[in-house]
Amino acid sequence: MDFSLTVEQEAFRQTVRDFAEKVIGPRAEEMDETGEFPVDIVLQMGALGLFGLPFPEVYGGAGADFTTLCVAIEELARVDSSMAITLEA
C-alpha cells in the first residue's frame, strides 16, 4: 500500500505550512499568554477553504479526502496546536 501524498496534497501542505508560519506563528505565544481567540485568523482559515475540506462540493465544501484534512491539521499543529484543534473540532 502506498502512503505517499499526491502532488496536489503536497502543494496543499506547503500552502497551509506557509499560512501557519506567516500568520499564526508570530502571534502564537501572545495568544497562549492572553487567552485571546483569534477571530481574524479563523476568518483567514475559512477564506483559505480549510473548514470545508471534507465536505462535498454540492454543499459548499472542497470535496477533499480525510488525508488532506489531516495534512492541514498536521501543518497547523506544527505551529500552534490550538489552531489545529479549532480546525478539527
N, C-alpha and C positions, 0 to 999 in steps of 0.2 A: 504494500500500500504506500502510495506517495503522499507525504505530508507537506510537500513544498507549496509555498504560496504561488498564486498565479501572478503574472506580470501586473495585472490590474490591482491585485491585493498589495503587492509590494509598493506600487505607486501610491496607493491609498495610505499605506503605513507611513510613507515618508511625508505625505500631506498632513496627517494627524500629528506625527512627531514634530514637524516644523511648527504647527499651530501650538502644540503643548509647550514647546521650548520658548517660543517667542511671546505668547500671550499669557499662558498660565504660569510658567516658571518664574518670571520676575515678580509675581505677586503671591506666590505660594506661601512663603514664610509669613508674610503680613496677614494673609487670610487665616492661617493657623493661629497666629497670636491674637487677632482681634475677633475671630469667630464670624467674620464677615461672610455672607452668602453672596457670591459674585454674579449678580443677575446679568451684568453686561457680558461676562464670559459665557454664561449659559446661553444667552441670546446668540452669541457668535458661534457656539457649538451647533445651535439649531440652524443657523444660516449655512453652516458647513454641511448640513444634512445628517449629522450624527444621530439625532434622536429618531429618525425614520428608517434607519438602516435595515432592520429585519422585516419591515412591513411591506406588503405588496404595493406595487406602483399604483394600482387601481384605487388604493386608499391614501395615496399621497406619500407613500414610503419610497425607499430606494430599491426595494426588491433584492437586497443583498442577502447573502447567506450568513449563518451564525459565525462562521470563521472570520468573516470580515468584521462583524461586530466585536468579536474577541480581539482582533487586531487593534481596533480603535480603543477598546478598554485598556489593553496592554500598554499602548503608547501613552495614553493619558496617565495611567498609573505610574509610569516611569518618572513622571514629573510631580504629580500630586494625586494621591490615592482618593482623596475626597471628590475630585472632579471625575475620576473613573467610576466611583460609586454613583455619582449623580447620573452618569450615562446608563449604567446598568440597572438602575432602580426601576 
